[in-house]
Amino acid sequence: MAQAKLPEHARKDIERHRAMAAAHENAARCLESGRPEQECQERLRTECKGLAIGRYCGMRHEH
């Protein structure tokens, strides 16, 4: 099935979502490795700068 040509704003949104997802995956791997949560959160903030609103790259936890 051929993909329809997407408007520029939609393509940019897709790229932004993929970048945010990659940053969150990196944060999860960081935590899995046993590194301190603060270190992993700082890395997430750095990778997400300019991508999402808030300190946690568009994702908030219960704690």
Secondary structure, 3 states (H helix, E strand, C coil): CCCCCCCHHHHHHHHHHHHHHHHHHHHHHHHHCCCCHHHHHHHHHHHHCCCCCCCCCCCCCCC
